[in-house]
Each structure stands twice: as C-alpha cells, then as structure tokens.
Amino acid sequence: MASMRAMLLEPDASWLEERRRRGNDRWDEVWNGVLHLVPAPSSFHQEFEGDLEDVLKPFARSLGLKTFHNLSVFARVDGERNYRTPDITLVAPEYVTKRGVDARAELVIEILSPNDETREKLPFYAMCGIPEMWIVDPITRQPEIYVLRGDSYFAVVADREGNLRSARFDIELRVVPGPKLLVTTPLETRAI
C-alpha cells in the first residue's frame, strides 16, 4: 500500500484510551490541538537512535544535562494542546517534569523517517527557544545542524572537509565510509 496521510475527525475517546493503554500513542504529537499519529520508527531508525544516544549521554551528563529519547517537548502556553516528540533531547533537569520537557531543551534531534514531518517542527522548536536542533538521516547518516538566531533556525554550513560543527556543544559531525556518522565530542570520537 502506498504511503498516505490520513485525517481522523473527532476520534472516539475509547479508541484514544485503548491506544494509550497499549502504548501505541508513545510517538503521538499534538500540533495546535490537532493529533498527529506517528508510526513506529524502523529498525534502522531505532538502532541509529540508540547508538547516537549512547555517544551523547556521557557528554550531556558532563554538562549537567539529561538525555532522553521520545520524550515530548510541551509549549509554554497550552502545552497539552501543543507538543512534539523528538527522537533525542538534551535538557537541563529543571525543565523535566512528569509529562516530559516543559518548553526548554538545549538540543533536540530528529531522525528522519519516510514521509515524516521533521522539517515542519522547526517553527515549534524555535518558539520554545531551543538553541539547537539536529536532523540526521539514519540510512545515509547525513547530518544537519540548525542554530536558533532570534526566532528562526539557520543551517550550519559544513567546512571544506564536510564537517558540521556544533559551536554550542563543541561537537563535530561528519559522514565517513560505511556510511557512518563520525561523532566527535570533547570526551570521545565514535563512528556509528
């Protein structure tokens, strides 16, 4: 079956509760009051996400930050009706609540999936004041880094060797043969 978007008007409350009870809603998002049902990520996506989280977690801990995967980021105002769920989030402990991240994270990472809405999330993350966002393709390993300036994100340009550098975190990203993503943090260098 070809990929398609679907809209479900006024979903039945019992159906939503059943999705919640079974854990099928763990990737769901609400965009300005509209529920977005996001399909489960592929095995390639999940494996890459886990590997990237393993590299970033010790580094984040050294900065006093927590690392989460698939934890929702809620807007400051009307959060229950406006949230997104990035693949990986680095966040200061004071912004972590029972429901997720309250508006402010230091970094969100979105790993691309076929037909996803990753790029459409940039304005939301900018509205939350998240200083940096990464997008990574789990197949090609091609990274993108976006830095918040004012109320918009701007793409970081790769250097002559193809390295992308997060000045905020002193992390360098580069695709190497495999393809693999070479991640260099102040603590280690690892190809994933």
ZAVEX-773511 format. One record per residue (C-alpha): x, y, z; residue in one letter. Coordinates in steps of 0.02 Angstrom, whole numbers, padded with zeros to 5 digits. Example, Ala and Ser with C-alpha at 12.3 -4.5 7.8 and 13.67 -1.06 7.14 Angstrom:
2
+--------+--------+--------+------+
:     px :     py :     pz : pado :
+--------+--------+--------+------+
:  00615 : -00225 :  00390 :    a :
:  00684 : -00053 :  00357 :    s :
+--------+--------+--------+------+
//
This chain:
192
+--------+--------+--------+------+
:     px :     py :     pz : pado :
+--------+--------+--------+------+
:  00000 :  00000 :  00000 :    m :
:  00067 :  00171 : -00046 :    a :
:  00106 :  00294 :  00092 :    s :
: -00031 :  00420 :  00127 :    m :
: -00085 :  00548 :  00254 :    r :
: -00248 :  00523 :  00346 :    a :
: -00358 :  00636 :  00449 :    m :
: -00472 :  00569 :  00583 :    l :
: -00602 :  00695 :  00636 :    l :
: -00659 :  00686 :  00818 :    e :
: -00580 :  00518 :  00866 :    p :
: -00679 :  00413 :  00987 :    d :
: -00618 :  00435 :  01167 :    a :
: -00619 :  00247 :  01197 :    s :
: -00508 :  00219 :  01043 :    w :
: -00385 :  00351 :  01107 :    l :
: -00386 :  00271 :  01280 :    e :
: -00353 :  00099 :  01203 :    e :
: -00205 :  00172 :  01105 :    r :
: -00139 :  00245 :  01268 :    r :
: -00165 :  00083 :  01365 :    r :
: -00071 : -00019 :  01235 :    r :
:  00069 :  00108 :  01221 :    g :
:  00027 :  00143 :  01038 :    n :
:  00023 :  00329 :  01074 :    d :
:  00203 :  00347 :  01130 :    r :
:  00255 :  00435 :  00970 :    w :
:  00095 :  00538 :  00951 :    d :
:  00107 :  00727 :  00946 :    e :
: -00020 :  00867 :  00959 :    v :
:  00007 :  01016 :  00844 :    w :
: -00100 :  01163 :  00898 :    n :
: -00241 :  01049 :  00953 :    g :
: -00226 :  00926 :  00807 :    v :
: -00173 :  00749 :  00849 :    l :
: -00034 :  00680 :  00738 :    h :
: -00021 :  00490 :  00744 :    l :
:  00159 :  00450 :  00705 :    v :
:  00202 :  00272 :  00652 :    p :
:  00334 :  00174 :  00747 :    a :
:  00511 :  00202 :  00683 :    p :
:  00600 :  00069 :  00580 :    s :
:  00735 : -00046 :  00649 :    s :
:  00869 :  00058 :  00559 :    f :
:  00800 :  00215 :  00640 :    h :
:  00793 :  00139 :  00814 :    q :
:  00967 :  00063 :  00805 :    e :
:  01044 :  00226 :  00747 :    f :
:  00947 :  00323 :  00879 :    e :
:  01012 :  00209 :  01016 :    g :
:  01192 :  00222 :  00954 :    d :
:  01183 :  00412 :  00945 :    l :
:  01107 :  00422 :  01118 :    e :
:  01247 :  00310 :  01185 :    d :
:  01377 :  00432 :  01117 :    v :
:  01289 :  00589 :  01181 :    l :
:  01235 :  00529 :  01353 :    k :
:  01407 :  00536 :  01442 :    p :
:  01443 :  00704 :  01361 :    f :
:  01274 :  00775 :  01413 :    a :
:  01299 :  00709 :  01589 :    r :
:  01467 :  00801 :  01598 :    s :
:  01370 :  00963 :  01564 :    l :
:  01238 :  00925 :  01695 :    g :
:  01108 :  00885 :  01561 :    l :
:  00991 :  00737 :  01547 :    k :
:  00970 :  00637 :  01387 :    t :
:  00800 :  00568 :  01337 :    f :
:  00729 :  00479 :  01186 :    h :
:  00549 :  00501 :  01130 :    n :
:  00506 :  00620 :  01271 :    l :
:  00382 :  00756 :  01221 :    s :
:  00425 :  00941 :  01224 :    v :
:  00274 :  01045 :  01277 :    f :
:  00243 :  01226 :  01227 :    a :
:  00250 :  01352 :  01369 :    r :
:  00070 :  01403 :  01337 :    v :
: -00066 :  01275 :  01301 :    d :
:  00060 :  01131 :  01315 :    g :
: -00067 :  00990 :  01321 :    e :
: -00132 :  01050 :  01153 :    r :
:  00039 :  01085 :  01077 :    n :
:  00187 :  00968 :  01092 :    y :
:  00313 :  00874 :  00985 :    r :
:  00412 :  00716 :  01022 :    t :
:  00591 :  00724 :  00959 :    p :
:  00694 :  00566 :  00947 :    d :
:  00830 :  00628 :  01067 :    i :
:  00827 :  00776 :  01185 :    t :
:  00965 :  00852 :  01293 :    l :
:  00885 :  00953 :  01432 :    v :
:  00929 :  01035 :  01599 :    a :
:  00848 :  00940 :  01744 :    p :
:  00742 :  01088 :  01798 :    e :
:  00642 :  01078 :  01635 :    y :
:  00598 :  00894 :  01654 :    v :
:  00425 :  00860 :  01725 :    t :
:  00317 :  00707 :  01742 :    k :
:  00237 :  00738 :  01573 :    r :
:  00400 :  00775 :  01481 :    g :
:  00501 :  00930 :  01442 :    v :
:  00421 :  01097 :  01482 :    d :
:  00466 :  01205 :  01332 :    a :
:  00652 :  01223 :  01356 :    r :
:  00780 :  01097 :  01298 :    a :
:  00961 :  01130 :  01250 :    e :
:  00959 :  01016 :  01097 :    l :
:  00829 :  00914 :  01004 :    v :
:  00874 :  00784 :  00874 :    i :
:  00755 :  00719 :  00743 :    e :
:  00800 :  00562 :  00646 :    i :
:  00715 :  00558 :  00478 :    l :
:  00584 :  00430 :  00433 :    s :
:  00496 :  00412 :  00265 :    p :
:  00360 :  00544 :  00244 :    n :
:  00388 :  00618 :  00416 :    d :
:  00355 :  00796 :  00472 :    e :
:  00528 :  00835 :  00542 :    t :
:  00558 :  00997 :  00448 :    r :
:  00385 :  01061 :  00491 :    e :
:  00434 :  01052 :  00676 :    k :
:  00568 :  01186 :  00663 :    l :
:  00449 :  01333 :  00699 :    p :
:  00384 :  01244 :  00854 :    f :
:  00558 :  01212 :  00923 :    y :
:  00605 :  01393 :  00883 :    a :
:  00450 :  01454 :  00976 :    m :
:  00509 :  01351 :  01127 :    c :
:  00678 :  01439 :  01119 :    g :
:  00778 :  01279 :  01092 :    i :
:  00951 :  01343 :  01042 :    p :
:  01000 :  01199 :  00928 :    e :
:  00916 :  01063 :  00825 :    m :
:  00994 :  00920 :  00727 :    w :
:  00915 :  00817 :  00589 :    i :
:  01000 :  00655 :  00538 :    v :
:  00958 :  00528 :  00402 :    d :
:  00979 :  00354 :  00479 :    p :
:  01020 :  00274 :  00311 :    i :
:  01143 :  00398 :  00233 :    t :
:  01197 :  00465 :  00405 :    r :
:  01192 :  00640 :  00330 :    q :
:  01175 :  00766 :  00473 :    p :
:  01104 :  00942 :  00475 :    e :
:  01131 :  01065 :  00618 :    i :
:  01016 :  01213 :  00645 :    y :
:  01055 :  01356 :  00764 :    v :
:  00923 :  01474 :  00833 :    l :
:  00952 :  01658 :  00797 :    r :
:  00809 :  01768 :  00853 :    g :
:  00652 :  01670 :  00815 :    d :
:  00717 :  01567 :  00667 :    s :
:  00838 :  01425 :  00637 :    y :
:  00985 :  01441 :  00520 :    f :
:  01080 :  01294 :  00447 :    a :
:  01262 :  01272 :  00495 :    v :
:  01371 :  01257 :  00340 :    v :
:  01495 :  01114 :  00328 :    a :
:  01680 :  01156 :  00316 :    d :
:  01790 :  01103 :  00168 :    r :
:  01812 :  00927 :  00238 :    e :
:  01624 :  00905 :  00259 :    g :
:  01623 :  00927 :  00447 :    n :
:  01473 :  01006 :  00532 :    l :
:  01516 :  01087 :  00698 :    r :
:  01403 :  01125 :  00843 :    s :
:  01490 :  01276 :  00919 :    a :
:  01371 :  01271 :  01068 :    r :
:  01424 :  01094 :  01117 :    f :
:  01596 :  01082 :  01033 :    d :
:  01536 :  00927 :  00938 :    i :
:  01585 :  00886 :  00761 :    e :
:  01483 :  00777 :  00642 :    l :
:  01546 :  00701 :  00479 :    r :
:  01491 :  00559 :  00366 :    v :
:  01628 :  00429 :  00338 :    v :
:  01628 :  00273 :  00228 :    p :
:  01502 :  00142 :  00277 :    g :
:  01410 :  00259 :  00282 :    p :
:  01433 :  00301 :  00464 :    k :
:  01415 :  00460 :  00563 :    l :
:  01580 :  00509 :  00646 :    l :
:  01533 :  00599 :  00807 :    v :
:  01673 :  00692 :  00896 :    t :
:  01631 :  00759 :  01069 :    t :
:  01755 :  00830 :  01195 :    p :
:  01750 :  00657 :  01277 :    l :
:  01767 :  00537 :  01129 :    e :
:  01758 :  00505 :  00943 :    t :
:  01647 :  00365 :  00881 :    r :
:  01582 :  00309 :  00711 :    a :
:  01401 :  00250 :  00718 :    i :
+--------+--------+--------+------+
//
